[in-house]
Amino acid sequence: MALEFAEHQREGVDILALKGRITVGEVTPVRDKITALLAAGQKQIVLDLQHVDYIDSTGLGNLVISYTQVKNAGGALKLLNLNKRNVELLALTRLHTVFEVFAEETDAVNSFFPDREIKHFDILSFVQHHEEAEAET
């Protein structure tokens, strides 16, 4: 299944909702879109990964490249709605210390505005909660 994405904007923040797999052959359209957004002056970007079921090492590397590209342009790239597997991948690679991760779109958008209250995503609590739930079943 080819990686698909839909874009919408909320309060000046571009949100790219991805669907599919972020793998070696599927990352170019997302990187091209991020490059186009930066060229248009859009530097506040959120990747909604709710419908991304798999990220391979090349896909993860490209997310880091995109993060660096946006940061070097004076912007920020944040992640939203990661599933358990992708949260574990970020924790395993220690990239949870690089990316800001959010569970709610409102919090992701609000994170671009310093005067707004946001609820940060606690990645370690998320993993522990899912491990406990699996142990009970």
N, C-alpha and C positions, 0 to 999 in steps of 0.2 A: 504494500500500500504506500503510495507516494505521500510525502509529508505535505499537508495542506495547512493554510493559515488564513485567518480572517483578521482584519484590522478594524479597530474602532478607537476613538479618542475620548478621553474623559478629563475635563479640566486641563487641557493642554498636554496631557500625558498620552503617548501612543501605546496601545495595548495590542499585542500580537498574540492571538489565541491559536496555538499550534495543535495539530491533530495528526497522529501517526507515530512514526519513529524518527528519532534524530540519529541518523546513521551516516556512514561514509558517503553514500550516494545521494543523500537527501538534504544536506545542510546548505547547499549553495543558494537556493532561493531565499532562505532566511537571512543569510549574510548579505545578499544583494539588497534585500529590503531594508536592513539596518543601515547599510551604506547610503541608500537613497534617502532615508529619513534624516541622517546626519547631514547630507548635502543640502537638504531642504531646511536645515536649521533646527530640526526636531531632535532634542538631546535627552529627553525624558522618556525612557522606554521600559515597558514591562512585558516579559514573556510569560503568557499564561500556559502552563504545561499540564493542565488538567487532563487533556486527552492525549498526552504523550505517554505511551506505554513502555517505551524502551529507548535508552540512550546508550550508544556504544562509545568506545574510547575516542573515536574520531569526532563524533557528535559532541562529546563533552569538551574536547579540545577546541572545537569551533565555537562553543558557547563562551569559553574563556577568551578566545580571540575577539569575539564580538564585544564582550565585556570590556576588554582592554581598548578596543577601538573607540567605543562610546566614552569611556573614561578619559582617553587622550584627547577627545574632542570637547571635553569639559562637561560631559553629561553623566548619566547613570543608567545602568541596565540592571533591572531587578527581576526576580523570579516569583511566580505566583502559582498556587494550586499544584504542588508536586505530590505525586502519589508515593506510597510507601517505598517502592523500589527505588525511585529517583531520589528520595530523601536519603535513603541508605547509601546510594552512590555518592551523593555529596558529602556525607559524613565519612565514608571510607576514604575518599580522595582528599579530605579536609578542605574541600571547596566551599563548605558551609561557612568558612571563615572569610571567604572572598565575596560571595554573592549575598545580597540581602534577599531573604525569602519571606513570603507572606502567604497566609492562608485565605485572606479576604481581599478582593479587589479594592475596596474602600481604603484599607490600610496601606496597600501598595501605592495607591494614588496619593494618599495623605502623606506618605513618607517623603514626597518631593517638596512638601511645604513645612518648613521648620516650626511654624507656630501651631501645627495641628497635632492632636494626640493620635498615636498609632499603637497598635498591638503587635509587638514583634513575635515572629514565629520562633518557638523554642524547639529546635531540631532534635535535641537529645530527649526531651520529654515525649515528642512525637514517636520516636523510635521505641522508647521504653514502653509507652502505652500500647503500641502495636505488638510488641513482644509479649507483654502480659496477656493481651487479648488472645493471642495465638496459643499461649500456654494453657489457657482456660478451656480451649476447644479441643 
